């Protein structure tokens, strides 16, 4: 199938990828735009993984105040250079993640930030619940692992489903931006404030 300039333009607008990347993805998927987007996302995540070890010495601090002024977030989002930190794309990501934090109330940035005492306590609670329910020992381990995965998905920012697109986690959203902007991006830290009603 022939890949037209119009098809490439459409894919570029939807994915933000370069002309040649779009053209190759369309050739690979025989002109199927949706499949081409999936293909580009997979390649972008692979590229992002390669950049993941690079130092993030720059970035920006952003804030989000929810309507009604009862919930606010301060977020440090890091990247490699001030050039990327000053792009609209990076600023938009900063705002989107801060808004997500306001809505989703994560307790930790990532699994690595959780104190081992907290993890041990959660595992102990889940194990006790399964034992009390009369589950056999070999099943308890699987139940605890499953409940820990759910705990991470609910409490760790990077594991949470993105509020604007439930098919993406925050980590996957960041990886998409890494692929697009060409620099490593990390969450430095955040604080969420809420006035109790």
N, C-alpha and C positions, 0 to 999 in steps of 0.2 A: 504494500500500500504506500502511496506517495504521501509524505508529510508536507503539508502546506505551511506557508508563513503565518496564515491565520490560526492554524492549530497550535503552532509554536507560541504565538502571541497569547492565545487563550491560556495555555498551560503556564506560561511565564507569569501572567497576571494572577493565576490561582496559587502558584507555588513559590514564586519569587526566585526560582532557580535561573541560572544562566541560559543563554540561547542554545549553546551546544548541548548542555545537559538535557534541556527540554527536547531538543531534536532527537537525541539518542534514546531518551526514554520513550518517546512516541514511536520511534522505529521498533524498539524492543517490544512494545505492547500493541503493535499494529494499529496505531492511531486511537486507541482507547484512552481518553483523557483521564478518567477515574483511575484506571490501572497505572497510567503514567505517573499520576500524583503519588500513588502508593509506592511505585518503584523509586521515585525521587525521595520520598520520605525515608525509605529503607536505606538508600545510599547516603542520605544526609545524616542519619543516625550513626552509620558506620564511620563517616567522616568525623562526626562530633566525638565519637569514642576515641579516635586517634588524637584529637586535640585535648582530651580530658585531663591529661597530665601536665599541661602547660600552666605556668604561673599566671595568676590573676592579680596583678599589682595595681590595677586602676579600677574604675567603676564609678558608681554614683549611689547616693542615698536618696531615697524617695519616700513620700508619705501618701497615705490615703486616709481621708476622713469620710466616714459613711454619712449619708443623709441623716439629719437629726443630731449630729455631733456627739453621739454616744459611744461610737466605736472608731478607733484610729489605729493606724499601723505605721511604723517606721521600718524601712527595709534597706539593707545594704546589699546591692547587687554588684558583683565584681566581674571585671573583664581584663583583657591584657593591655589595652591602650586607651588613652583619653579620646582618640579619634572615634572608636566604637562607642565609648561611653556617652558621647555627645550626639549620636545618631538618633533619629526619631524612633527607629525600630527598637533600639535598646531601651529608650525612655518608656516606650509603650509596654515593653516586657516588664519593666520595673513597676509600672502602674498596675498592670494586670495581675502580677504576682502579689502585690500589696493588697489589691482588692480581694483576691482569692483568700489571703490570710485573714482579712477582716471577716469574711463569710464562713470559712472552713475551720477556723480556730485551731490550727496545728499547735502542738505543744513543743515539738522538736523540729530542727531543720532536716535531719536525716537520721537513719538508724545508728550511724556512727556517733551521734551526739547524745545518745541516751545512756545515762549512767547504768552500769551493770547491776546495781542494786534494784533499780526500777524494773529492768528486764527480768531479774530473778524473781522479784515479787509477782510480776504479771504471770510468769510461767507457773509459779507456785499456786496462784489463784486458779488458773485454768486447769491445772493438774488436779487440784482438790475438787473442783466442780465436776470433772469427768469421773473421778473416783467415787464421789457421792452419788453420781448418776448410775453407778454400777458397771461402768465400762471396763472391758478387759485391759490388762496392762499394755499389750501390744497396740491396742487402738488408742490408748491415752496419749501416746507420743504423737500420733498423727493428729489427734484432736488439738493438742497443745500447739503444734506447728501451724495448724490452720488458724487457730485463734490468734496466734502471734502475728501471722500475715495480716489478718484483719486489724489488729492493733496498730501495726505499722501504717497500713492504708488510711486509718482514721487519724493518727496522731503525728505522723512524720510528713512535713511539707512536701518533700520530693516524691513520696509515695502516694500522695493524695490525688484523686481524680480532679482534674482542672474544672472549676465551676462553669466555665464557658463552653467546655467540650469534654464531656464525661468519658470519651474514648481515649483521652490523653491524660497521662499523669503530669505533674509539674516538671518532673525530671525529663520526660519526653518533650514537653513544650520547650524547655531550655535547650535540649539537644537540637531541636529544629532550628532555633535561633542561632546556635553555634554553627550549624551547617550553613546557614544563610549569611551570617556576619563574618565567618571565617576566624573567629577567636573563641577561646575557651571562656565560658561564663559560669560563675558559681554564686551561690547565695552565701554572703558573708555572715549574715545574722539578721534577726528581726525582733521587734517588740510589738506586741498587740495590747492595746489599752481598751478597756470597756467600763463605762460607768453603769453600775448595776441599777436595775429598775426596781 
